[in-house]
């Protein structure tokens, strides 16, 4: 029986979403058909759709009443280490599909930008908007109406949420996500972070920094820290949209290949069945399981945006209040960088997402009766894959020995509450990641504000030695309507350095922090944002601010009459270089952060 708080949140979400979910399901019903989708198109259209296919594929594609055709939607490019292994996937997927009596075609590709490359660069202003572009690209890929299910090849930050949003616009189609796995561990994330701080302090030169970064990011596969990309992979499993235990299996390994074939096999089996589309499967319980997994693992703050946008794409009106209520009872089960020293390879060795599901299951802290994209009961998500004599074998994850420094059971967690919290007060509403904050910091900070113009402004003042004191950094004008809500990763080394020196520092911004950040208190995603008249745009240097993550308060100690008389903070003009001019309309129509920061849902 689920915990009473889970049931309470489920009831409120269901009631709040009754109309929008009903409308969404009606759209799915209108598009669903009992025969292959291509049976609805004319002969000319059909011939176009498989003109370039091989003869054995054409023979099956002509059978318009019985043979499923799978759409491959790929985010492959060979700059992203996580997506580079997808290069040969379409060839293998087509072979696997034929083996199991189906066909597969590359329906289309989506953009896949790397936040690690664009951090602190102008291109980062396109990062969050790329999620919605990916959703649109996915929908276009599926628009030919000749596909009966979708295979989604995506891993990293905005790519998985965008693909899922696009897939949900064709919610009558079954679908499954196929990962490619993480790179092998290089130098420790802790060592990498130390070098970054040393560089910010001027103690090491650029060559030392580059050598360190190359040892960390060194081969094919997902980056090994537990940021947004790897949080994506955990979420897909706990929401039932990816094969159990498949997220963190190394690229190009025999097990990786077997899991890919298994994904094709199960999708072929569900592709022509009624009410098996992703839109039908992604019920409120699946979505809330995503929130629960995020909290239990101390995952990326970016998902306080993405989960809301994903929910809205299929009629669910998820809120930050829902997340905060769940956070009060969901324990923190893992210590993964930046919340600890271990990386995702260590997480995998400790049972990964199946282990999280298993221990939450025993305590009534996860919804256990959800449908899955792979057709099996969700109980199978408590199993871990391996190869035995060349065949796929599923082991109970409870049989895997766990390292208590990396993973703990829900009955003896690292913390009794989740890794994310919602803050509110007269400055607005924000989120804070608390799972990575040291207990030595206490639970609150009261300090004078220093208002900055940009990330560069903070870096320059830090290098000039002007920030050697207690303060709360305020950086307005970084919200979605202002400049696309870039991640502010470049703030991490200087503010971490100041905190390491013994100063009390924190950050308040309407922008985002990296999914791998979180060593200092940061109230982020602040709404209303400065560009929409939010109070954050009226804060002045010297104002006293209290950030209290024990009482969930964010208070500016300035009376409302004084604030009303103040002018808004002067926001920088939107730049038009590096493609940013194309997103002017998106900045005007984008929703607030607590509504998903989307211009399409």
C-alpha positions in Angstrom: 0.0 0.0 0.0 1.5 3.4 -1.0 2.3 5.9 1.7 -0.5 8.3 2.6 1.4 11.3 1.2 1.9 9.5 -2.1 -1.9 8.9 -2.2 -2.6 12.5 -1.3 -0.4 13.9 -4.0 -1.9 11.4 -6.5 -5.4 12.5 -5.7 -4.7 16.2 -6.0 -2.8 15.7 -9.3 -5.6 13.6 -10.7 -8.4 16.0 -9.7 -6.4 19.0 -10.9 -5.8 17.4 -14.3 -9.2 15.8 -14.9 -10.2 18.0 -17.8 -6.8 18.3 -19.5 -6.1 14.6 -19.2 -9.5 13.7 -20.6 -8.9 16.0 -23.6 -5.5 14.5 -24.2 -6.8 10.9 -24.1 -9.6 11.8 -26.6 -6.9 13.0 -29.0 -5.1 9.6 -28.6 -8.3 7.7 -29.2 -9.0 9.6 -32.4 -5.5 8.6 -33.8 -5.5 5.0 -32.6 -6.2 2.2 -35.1 -6.2 -1.6 -34.8 -4.4 -2.1 -38.1 -0.9 -0.8 -39.0 -0.9 3.0 -39.4 0.3 2.8 -43.0 -2.9 0.9 -43.9 -4.6 4.4 -43.8 -2.4 6.0 -46.5 -2.8 5.8 -50.3 -0.7 3.6 -52.6 1.3 6.6 -53.8 2.1 7.7 -50.3 2.9 4.1 -49.3 5.3 3.6 -52.2 7.1 6.8 -51.3 7.5 5.6 -47.7 9.5 2.5 -48.6 11.0 3.3 -52.0 14.6 3.1 -50.6 14.0 -0.1 -48.4 15.7 -3.4 -49.0 13.7 -6.1 -50.8 13.0 -8.1 -47.6 11.8 -5.0 -45.9 9.6 -4.1 -48.8 7.9 -7.5 -48.7 6.9 -6.9 -45.1 6.0 -3.3 -45.6 3.5 -4.3 -48.4 1.7 -6.3 -45.7 -0.3 -3.4 -44.5 -2.7 -5.4 -42.2 -0.3 -7.3 -40.1 3.3 -6.2 -39.9 4.4 -3.4 -37.6 6.8 -0.7 -38.8 9.0 0.9 -36.1 10.1 4.5 -36.2 13.7 5.2 -35.2 14.1 8.8 -33.9 17.7 9.4 -33.3 19.7 12.3 -31.6 22.9 10.9 -32.9 25.9 13.2 -33.5 29.5 12.4 -33.0 30.4 15.4 -30.9 28.3 14.3 -27.9 30.2 11.4 -26.3 26.9 9.9 -25.0 25.3 9.9 -28.4 28.3 8.9 -30.6 27.7 5.2 -30.0 24.3 5.5 -31.7 26.1 5.8 -35.0 25.5 2.1 -35.9 22.3 1.6 -34.0 19.9 2.0 -36.9 21.6 -0.9 -38.8 21.4 -3.2 -35.9 17.8 -2.2 -35.0 16.7 -3.0 -38.5 18.3 -6.4 -38.3 16.7 -7.0 -34.9 13.3 -5.9 -36.2 13.4 -8.2 -39.2 14.4 -11.1 -36.9 11.3 -10.5 -34.8 8.9 -10.1 -37.8 8.8 -6.3 -38.2 10.5 -3.5 -40.0 12.2 -0.3 -38.8 13.0 2.9 -40.5 14.9 6.0 -39.4 12.0 8.4 -39.2 14.1 11.5 -38.4 16.8 13.1 -36.3 16.7 15.7 -33.6 19.2 18.3 -32.5 21.5 17.3 -29.7 23.5 20.1 -28.2 26.0 19.5 -25.4 25.6 21.6 -22.3 29.1 20.7 -21.4 30.4 22.5 -24.5 28.1 25.5 -24.2 28.5 26.2 -20.4 29.3 29.9 -20.0 29.1 30.5 -23.7 26.4 32.4 -25.7 25.1 29.1 -27.1 23.9 28.1 -23.7 21.0 30.5 -24.2 19.6 28.0 -26.7 20.0 25.1 -24.4 16.6 25.0 -22.7 14.7 26.0 -25.8 16.4 23.1 -27.6 14.2 20.8 -25.6 11.1 22.2 -27.3 12.8 22.1 -30.7 13.6 18.4 -30.1 9.9 17.8 -29.2 8.9 19.5 -32.5 11.5 17.5 -34.4 10.3 14.3 -32.9 6.7 15.1 -33.9 7.8 15.8 -37.5 9.7 12.5 -37.6 6.5 10.7 -36.7 4.2 12.8 -38.9 4.3 10.4 -41.9 1.7 8.3 -40.3 3.4 5.1 -41.4 4.7 4.0 -38.0 3.2 1.7 -35.4 5.7 2.4 -32.6 8.7 4.6 -31.8 12.3 3.7 -30.8 13.9 6.8 -29.2 17.7 7.1 -29.2 18.5 9.9 -26.8 20.3 10.4 -23.5 21.4 13.8 -22.6 20.0 16.9 -20.8 17.2 18.3 -23.0 17.1 15.5 -25.4 15.2 12.8 -23.5 12.6 15.3 -22.2 12.2 16.8 -25.6 11.8 13.4 -27.3 9.3 12.3 -24.7 7.2 15.4 -25.2 7.3 14.9 -29.0 6.4 11.2 -28.6 3.5 12.1 -26.4 2.1 14.3 -29.2 1.7 10.9 -30.9 0.5 9.3 -27.7 -1.4 6.5 -29.4 1.9 5.0 -30.5 3.8 2.6 -28.3 7.4 3.5 -27.7 10.5 2.7 -25.7 13.8 4.5 -25.1 17.1 2.9 -25.8 20.2 4.1 -24.0 23.8 3.6 -25.0 25.5 3.7 -21.6 28.2 5.7 -19.8 31.9 6.0 -20.5 34.3 4.2 -18.2 35.4 6.1 -15.1 38.3 8.5 -15.5 39.7 10.7 -12.8 37.3 11.2 -9.9 34.7 13.9 -10.1 35.9 15.2 -6.8 39.5 15.6 -8.2 38.1 17.3 -11.3 36.2 19.8 -9.2 39.2 20.6 -7.1 41.2 21.5 -10.2 38.4 23.7 -11.4 38.4 25.6 -8.1 42.2 25.9 -8.1 42.0 27.3 -11.7 39.4 29.9 -10.6 41.7 30.9 -7.7 44.7 31.3 -10.1 46.7 28.4 -8.5 47.0 26.3 -11.7 47.2 27.3 -15.3 44.9 26.5 -18.3 47.0 23.5 -19.4 46.6 21.8 -16.0 42.8 22.5 -16.2 42.6 21.0 -19.8 44.6 18.0 -18.8 42.2 17.4 -15.9 39.1 17.8 -18.0 40.4 15.4 -20.7 41.0 12.7 -18.1 37.4 13.1 -17.0 35.8 13.3 -20.4 37.8 10.8 -22.3 35.8 8.4 -24.4 32.4 7.3 -25.8 29.5 7.2 -23.4 27.6 9.4 -21.0 29.6 11.7 -18.7 29.9 9.8 -15.4 28.7 12.4 -12.9 25.0 12.3 -11.8 23.8 15.3 -13.7 20.8 15.8 -15.9 21.8 13.2 -18.5 22.1 10.4 -16.0 19.1 11.6 -14.1 17.2 11.2 -17.4 18.2 7.6 -17.6 17.0 6.9 -14.0 13.7 8.6 -14.6 13.0 6.6 -17.8 13.4 3.4 -15.8 11.4 4.3 -12.8 8.6 5.7 -15.0 8.5 2.4 -16.9 9.7 3.7 -20.3 13.1 1.9 -20.5 14.2 -1.6 -19.9 15.1 -2.3 -16.2 18.7 -1.8 -15.4 19.7 -0.9 -18.9 20.7 2.7 -18.4 24.3 2.3 -17.2 25.5 -0.7 -19.1 28.7 0.2 -21.0 28.6 1.0 -24.7 29.4 -1.7 -27.3 29.3 -4.5 -24.7 27.6 -7.8 -25.4 25.0 -7.1 -22.7 24.3 -3.7 -24.3 23.6 -5.3 -27.6 21.3 -7.9 -26.0 19.3 -5.2 -24.2 18.9 -3.3 -27.4 17.5 -6.4 -29.1 15.2 -7.1 -26.2 13.8 -3.5 -26.5 13.0 -4.2 -30.1 11.4 -7.5 -29.3 9.1 -6.2 -26.6 8.1 -3.2 -28.6 7.2 -5.4 -31.6 5.0 -7.4 -29.2 3.1 -4.3 -28.0 3.1 -2.3 -31.3 -0.3 -3.4 -32.6 -2.1 -3.8 -29.3 -4.8 -1.3 -28.3 -4.2 1.3 -25.5 -0.5 0.5 -25.3 0.7 3.9 -26.6 3.0 6.0 -24.5 0.2 8.5 -23.9 -2.0 5.9 -22.3 0.9 4.4 -20.3 2.1 7.7 -18.8 -0.5 7.9 -16.1 -0.2 10.1 -13.0 1.5 7.3 -11.1 4.2 6.9 -13.7 4.9 10.7 -13.7 5.0 10.8 -9.9 7.3 7.9 -9.8 9.7 10.1 -11.9 9.5 12.8 -9.1 10.0 10.1 -6.5 13.1 8.8 -8.3 14.5 12.3 -8.7 14.1 12.9 -5.0 15.5 9.6 -3.8 18.7 9.9 -5.9 19.3 13.6 -5.4 19.0 14.2 -9.2 19.2 17.2 -11.4 17.2 20.4 -10.6 16.6 20.7 -14.3 13.9 18.1 -13.9 11.8 20.5 -11.8 11.2 22.0 -15.3 11.2 18.9 -17.5 8.8 16.8 -15.5 6.3 19.6 -15.4 6.6 20.1 -19.2 6.4 16.3 -19.8 3.3 16.1 -17.7 1.6 19.0 -19.5 2.4 17.3 -22.8 0.0 14.4 -21.9 -2.5 16.4 -19.8 -1.0 16.2 -16.2 -0.8 19.5 -14.3 2.2 18.6 -12.1 3.4 21.4 -9.7 6.4 22.3 -7.6 4.0 21.9 -4.6 3.5 18.2 -5.6 7.3 17.7 -5.6 7.8 19.5 -2.3 5.1 17.4 -0.6 6.7 14.2 -1.9 10.1 15.4 -0.8 8.9 15.5 2.8 8.7 11.6 2.9 11.0 10.4 0.1 14.4 9.5 1.6 17.8 10.2 -0.1 19.2 6.8 -1.0 22.4 7.6 -3.0 25.6 9.6 -2.7 26.6 10.3 -6.3 28.6 13.2 -7.4 27.9 16.1 -6.8 26.1 14.8 -3.8 29.0 12.4 -3.0 32.2 10.9 -4.4 30.7 8.0 -6.4 29.9 8.1 -10.1 27.2 6.4 -12.2 29.4 3.3 -12.8 29.5 2.8 -9.0 25.7 3.4 -9.0 25.3 0.6 -11.6 27.5 -1.8 -9.5 25.1 -1.2 -6.6 22.0 -2.1 -8.6 21.2 1.4 -10.0 17.6 2.2 -10.6 16.3 -1.3 -9.9 17.8 -1.1 -6.4 16.1 2.3 -5.9 12.8 0.9 -7.0 13.2 -2.3 -4.9 13.9 -0.5 -1.5 11.2 2.2 -2.1 8.8 -0.6 -3.0 9.4 -2.3 0.4 8.5 0.9 2.2 5.4 1.9 0.2 7.3 4.8 -1.3 6.8 4.1 -5.0 3.7 3.4 -7.1 4.0 -0.3 -7.9 1.0 -0.9 -10.2 2.0 1.2 -13.2 2.0 0.1 -16.8 5.3 -0.2 -18.6 6.4 0.5 -22.2 7.9 -3.0 -22.3 4.7 -4.8 -21.4 5.8 -6.6 -18.3 4.5 -5.8 -14.8 6.5 -3.1 -13.0 7.7 -5.7 -10.5 10.2 -6.7 -13.2 11.9 -3.3 -12.7 13.3 -4.7 -9.5 15.5 -7.0 -11.5 19.0 -6.5 -12.9 20.2 -7.7 -16.3 23.3 -9.8 -17.0 24.4 -12.4 -19.6 24.5 -16.1 -18.8 25.9 -18.3 -21.6 25.1 -15.6 -24.1 21.5 -15.2 -23.0 19.8 -12.3 -21.2 19.2 -13.1 -17.5 17.3 -11.1 -14.9 18.5 -11.3 -11.3 16.7 -10.0 -8.3 18.5 -6.7 -7.4 18.1 -7.5 -3.7 20.8 -10.2 -4.3 23.4 -7.6 -5.3 25.7 -6.6 -2.4 25.6 -2.8 -1.8 28.2 -0.4 -0.7 26.8 1.7 2.1 28.9 4.7 1.0 27.1 4.7 -2.3 23.6 3.3 -1.7 21.4 2.7 1.3 18.0 1.2 1.8 15.0 3.3 2.4 14.8 2.2 6.0 18.3 3.5 6.7 18.8 6.4 4.2 21.4 9.1 4.0 18.6 11.6 4.7 14.9 11.0 5.6 13.8 13.7 3.1 14.4 14.2 -0.6 17.1 16.0 -2.4 15.0 19.0 -3.7 12.9 21.6 -2.0 10.6 24.4 -2.9 11.2 27.8 -1.5 8.7 30.7 -1.3 8.5 34.2 0.2 8.2 37.8 -0.9 10.9 37.3 -3.6 8.9 34.6 -5.3 9.0 30.9 -5.7 12.2 28.9 -6.3 13.8 25.5 -6.0 16.9 24.4 -4.1 19.0 21.2 -4.2 19.8 20.3 -0.6 21.1 16.8 -1.1 24.7 18.0 -1.9 24.8 20.7 0.9 27.2 19.9 3.8 25.6 19.7 7.2 28.3 22.1 8.4 26.5 24.9 6.5 23.5 24.7 8.8 20.1 25.2 7.3 19.9 28.9 6.6 21.9 32.0 5.6 21.1 35.6 6.3 23.5 38.0 4.5 23.5 41.2 2.4 22.9 40.9 -1.3 25.4 41.7 -4.0 23.6 42.2 -7.3 25.5 41.1 -10.4 25.0 41.8 -14.1 26.3 38.5 -15.4 28.3 35.4 -14.8 31.3 37.3 -16.0 30.7 40.1 -13.5 30.9 37.6 -10.7 34.0 36.0 -12.1 35.8 39.3 -12.5 35.0 40.5 -9.0 36.1 37.2 -7.6 39.4 37.4 -9.4 39.9 41.0 -8.2 39.5 39.9 -4.6 36.3 42.0 -4.1 34.1 39.1 -2.7 36.0 38.1 0.4 32.9 38.3 2.7 29.6 36.8 3.6 27.0 37.6 0.9 24.1 36.3 -1.2 24.8 36.7 -4.9 21.7 37.9 -6.8 21.8 37.4 -10.6 18.5 38.5 -12.3 17.7 38.6 -16.0 18.5 34.9 -16.5 15.0 33.6 -16.8 13.4 32.0 -19.9 11.7 35.2 -21.1 14.9 37.2 -20.7 17.5 35.1 -22.4 16.3 31.5 -22.5 17.3 30.5 -19.0 20.9 29.4 -19.4 22.7 27.2 -16.9 25.1 29.3 -14.8 27.8 26.7 -14.4 30.6 29.2 -14.4 29.5 30.5 -11.0 30.3 27.2 -9.3 34.1 27.4 -9.0 34.3 31.0 -7.5 31.3 30.6 -5.1 32.6 27.1 -4.0 36.1 28.6 -3.4 34.6 31.4 -1.3 32.6 28.8 0.7 35.7 26.7 1.2 37.5 29.8 2.6 34.9 29.9 5.3 32.6 32.6 3.9 28.8 32.2 4.0 27.7 32.5 0.4 24.5 31.6 -1.5 22.9 32.4 -4.9 19.5 33.7 -5.9 18.7 33.7 -9.6 15.8 33.3 -12.1 18.3 31.2 -14.2 19.4 27.6 -13.9 22.4 25.9 -12.4 24.0 22.9 -13.9 22.5 19.5 -13.0 25.9 18.7 -11.6 26.1 21.7 -9.3 25.0 22.2 -5.8 27.9 22.6 -3.2 26.6 25.9 -2.1 23.0 27.0 -1.3 21.3 28.2 -4.6 17.7 29.3 -4.9 17.2 28.9 -8.7 14.4 28.9 -11.3 13.0 31.9 -9.4 9.6 33.0 -10.6 8.3 35.5 -11.3 11.5 36.3 -13.2 12.9 39.8 -13.5 11.8 40.1 -17.1 8.2 39.6 -16.0 8.4 42.2 -13.2 9.6 39.8 -10.5 10.9 41.1 -7.2 14.3 39.7 -8.0 14.7 42.6 -10.4 14.2 45.1 -7.7 16.8 43.8 -5.2 19.7 46.2 -4.6 23.2 45.5 -3.3 23.1 45.7 0.5 19.6 44.4 1.0 19.4 41.7 3.7 18.1 38.4 2.5 17.3 35.2 4.4 17.5 31.9 2.6 16.2 29.1 5.0 15.9 25.6 3.6 14.7 24.2 6.9 11.5 26.3 6.7 11.5 26.6 2.9 11.6 30.4 3.0 13.2 33.0 0.8 12.7 36.4 2.3 13.9 39.9 1.2 14.0 42.1 4.3 12.7 45.2 2.5 9.1 46.4 3.0 6.6 46.3 0.1 6.2 50.1 -0.1 9.9 50.6 -0.6 10.0 47.9 -3.2 7.1 49.5 -5.1 9.0 52.7 -5.5 12.2 51.0 -6.8 12.9 50.8 -10.6 13.4 47.3 -12.1 16.9 46.1 -12.5 18.3 47.1 -15.9 18.2 43.9 -18.0 20.7 43.3 -20.8 19.2 43.5 -24.3 18.6 40.1 -26.0 21.5 39.2 -28.2 21.0 38.2 -31.8 24.2 36.4 -32.6 24.8 32.6 -32.7 21.2 31.9 -33.7 19.6 33.6 -30.7 17.7 35.9 -32.9 15.6 33.0 -34.1 14.2 32.5 -30.6 12.7 36.0 -30.1 9.2 34.7 -30.3 10.0 31.8 -27.9 11.2 34.3 -25.3 8.0 36.2 -25.6 5.7 33.2 -25.3 7.6 30.9 -23.0 5.8 29.8 -19.8 7.2 30.5 -16.3 9.7 28.1 -14.7 7.1 26.6 -12.4 5.0 25.8 -15.5 7.8 24.0 -17.3 9.5 27.0 -19.1 8.1 25.8 -22.4 6.9 27.6 -25.5 4.9 24.6 -26.8 3.0 23.1 -23.9 
